Amino acid sequence: MPERLPDINLLPQYERQTSYLFPIFIIFISITLIAYIFIGVSYVKTKSSVKKVDKIYAQLNEEVETLQLEVNQINDRDESLGQAVLFAENHVIPTSTFIVHLNDILPDKSFLREYTYENQIAEVIAHFEVLDSVASYTTALTVSEYIRDTKVDEIEAFMLTNEESTEDEVLFDTIPRYQTEFTLTINKHTLQEETDGDE
């Protein structure tokens, strides 16, 4: 019986050695994944915060524009009021000066009865003793530098009597009068200059 051949292993003997690289690789991969997750979550949160901030910024811009519009309106209103006040101050008609002038040019035994003024138009009612005084006063009004136009609206005769007289008494003290209504267009520039000069 032939002898048994010895076992001969021609392959090199391999001994499995413990490797430290694999755990390090796993740890690196884990850290990388965690970093990506953290960056992703931070990005989402930051993007959400940016959207909120943009929304708040847009709202604040709208409020600023609204407030600016209100401020402009207030400034325009104040400017308009200031211009109106300035216009009024520069175009005030000193009616007291004008009334004094009307009274000064009245003829003797004549007097002003009523005076109204509106929008550079004066309406005057005067009493005169004779018609010549009416004509004289009309002429004085016409040539007055304070008046641009003179119009005689009505002349009415009436009798001025003593109220203490009775019907049976003879009215020796009856005085004839003429009531005349005038419409006068005032020359505001001349009157304004006159008043400014007096100041």
C-alpha positions, 0 to 999 in steps of 0.5 A: 500500500502506497504511503499517504502523501503529505498535505502540501499547501502551496497557497500562502498562509493569510492571517486576517489582521484587524484594520483601524481604517474602516471604523475611521471611515464609518465615523467620517461618513457619519460626521459628514452626514450629520454636518449635511443634515445640520447645514440643511436644517440651518438653511431651511430655518435661515430661509424661513427667517429671511422670508419673515424678515423680508415680509416685516421689511415690506410692511415697514416700507408700506408704513413708512410710505403711508406716513410719508404721504400723510406728512406730505399732505399735512405739509401741503395743507399747512402750506395752503393755509399759510398761503391763504393767510398771507393772501388774506393779510395782503388783501385786507380791505380797511373798511374803517378807513373807507367809511371815514372817507365816505363820511368826509366827502359828504356835503353839509347837512347829509349823513350816512344811513347804512353801509354794507360791504362784501367782496369789494362791493360796498352798498351805501345809503345816505340822506341828503337835504337837497338834490344838489347834495346828491349830485355833489356826493355822486361826483365826489364818489366818482372821482374818488381814488378809492372807488373804481365804479359808482352806481346810483341805485335809487333816490327816494324823497321822504319827509323828516318830521318831529315825532312829538307833533300831533295830527291836529298841529301844523307841521312847520318843522317838517324837513324834506329829505332824499334817501339815496342808495349807492353801489360802489366798487372799491379800488382795493389796491389804492385803499391797501396802499393808503393804509400801508402808508399810514402805518 
